[in-house]
């Protein structure tokens, strides 16, 4: 029998205390972010301009918690249209400085601005005239004095009880990094399809898939004319395998859809009627460029299982709910 680890039991007072701590930490960090939003570093617009101007990449570095934040900022920049990567400062001092070229721009993070491990990177930027952005709370620090652009974060108390664990400071760095990434993204007019190109896997990639990539093509379309007898409409619905048929006018434009629900609602004398008599007019459709997530939202909102894909008013494909579930859109 497997050993069962005993579960610690917290008293009501301990539970209440932990909730108070959580509230205090979140309020402290939230207020710090608000303060930063009210007083952005003056160099922020110049940093955006400088990053847009370099032909190379944004190289980020930092040590400890600042290094973890730098990795995250690099990943966010790279996924939103600004090529970037992280270099560990210790590895940089042992050969990885060769990854940082005069075509690049460096963004170095240090809460104190006096991180010894960054000295070689700072010297490398100066030697090869590589633009340097410093992010620190101390504008008089060695890092900020060496920087061409200064992203100074407010010098506010850390959220921990001893005032030493990086909490507020790293939250501010993370927030400022996100602000940089989004500002660059919007300035570049970064499109959803570009975002998907960098996120092909997982649920996010599935949601950003376009309908054209998962729809069934024109050869699978169950099409009937508006004068088609309902007996033939039912045969077309059965042969198509989607439980629906698109009803077209004489020009080939979509005027309605016959579904299983339409059949049930019109059982009386249905075989004596035509497609135009039974169909639901003005059906919900999507275009081939519609995102899969948007198509699923339409299916759920209208409580249907199938969408016809149209260019103009002409059906070019058909999309079933199962096609979206198959690729992981939920």
Secondary structure, DSSP 8 states (H G I E B T S, - for coil): -----------HHHHHHHHHHHHHHHHHHHHHHHHHHHS--TTHHHHHHHHHH-SS-EEEE-SHHHHHHHHHHHHHHHHTT--EEE--HHHHTTTGGGG--TT-EEEEE-SSS--GGGHHHHHHHHHTT-EEEEEES-TTSHHHHH-SEEEE------SSTTS-SSSHHHHHHHHHHHHHHHHHHHHTT--HHHHHHT--SHHHHHHT-BGGGTSB-GGG--EEETT-BHHHHHHHHHHHTSSEEEEE-TTS-EEEEEEHHHHHHT-TTGGGSBHHHHSEES--EE-TTSBHHHHHHHHHHHT-SEEEEEETTEEEEEEEHHHHHHTT--
